[in-house]
Structures are given as C-alpha cells and as structure tokens.
C-alpha cells in the first residue's frame, strides 16, 4: 500500500498561516491525495483532496508538487478551532477506502 | 439533514457478549464503511460495502460481521466480544466507491469490553 509520511506534531500561532507537509514518494498516477482532520472525540472531517493540480476550498488549500511525491495542506489563518490531528491519505485502486497513518497533531496557540 | 448517524454512542459489554452497532446515512450514498480507532492511532478499516448488496473485508475484519440492510443502513456485529475490541467505532459513507469522492463520518461509538 502506498504510504504517507507526516510530522508527528506541529505548532502554530492563531491567525497565522499553517503549512502541513506530507511525503508520498510511492504515489502512482491514479492515486488521489486526501486530507481529513479529526478534532478530539469526534469523527474525521473531510478537508480537501486533489489529484494533480492545486486545489482551494473554503477550509484550506492543497499544494501538490509537480512530481506528486509530496503535498502541503495550507490553512490560511489558523484559529483555535483548527487544533486537530490532520491525516494525509492516498486513495487509489481500492476505490474509496482510506488507509490512515498517524497524522500530524496541530496545536494552535492564542 | 443528519448525515451519518450511529447508535449506540456508548456501550459497555462483558467478554463473550454480542452486540450490533447500527449506522444509517440519509445522503443516498452508495458506499458505506466501518472503521475502528484505538487510542493514539489512526483509523483502521474493518469492513466496507462498495454498493448495496455487497460487503468486503478491510484491514482488521476478524471478530466482526456486517450487514448492508438496505442502501441507508450498514450494521456491524460483534458475535463474542473480546477486550481487544475495546475501541471507538466510526461508520462512514461515500456517494460512489471512488478514489475521488469525499467520505463522511459519523460521530463514533465508544465500546468498552470488560
């Protein structure tokens, strides 16, 4: 299974941008890159996903490297409510199944 | 629009007891999933149903059975609960079984087996 590598934890200050990195060097051409986040005691929540091009939505931006071996989730202005574990997941020839790694625990300081 | 609803939210079982976790979605989604999450870990896939009438094993299916009752409902059954099945269980659904589609999760069911 294609794997992703993320830092275990990151810190940010409130109202500053946050860049969460993800390495996926074994990605193949049909793999989608998904990001989910999980707030304490809640189910995972969809953030964003993409295939090749950068993507923007109301929650975040996803920057995908040209070779697709890495990607970065960008939160433009972190808030205290963004403190969560962020999971970078490759979804590929298994249809819609998500294979979760450890994720990055983001803490946001006021 | 409730999304994905799981019941019960909390349950304590004795070793050897059986129980069923219920899951329903009101988004007319084709695919449904059951995941478990142990403390400090990411979610692991137990079973999934790519479409109504089909079910398949995920990463950790041992000790569980599932039923896709209809398009809305997907239940997870523990026939003889074991302490190793103490976990948080999440049901999820997806419009179509596709790598490019978003998956929506329920709020979780906390299960303790003593």
Interface residues (C-beta under 8 A of the other chain):
Chain A: X30 X31 X32 X36 X41 X42 X43 X44 X45 X46 X49 X51 X87 X91 X92 X93 X94 X95 X96 X97 X98 X99 X100 X101 X102 X103
Chain B: X4 X31 X33 X35 X41 X42 X43 X44 X45 X48 X50 X58 X59 X90 X92 X94 X96 X97 X98 X99 X100 X101 X102 X103 X104 X105 X106 X107 X108
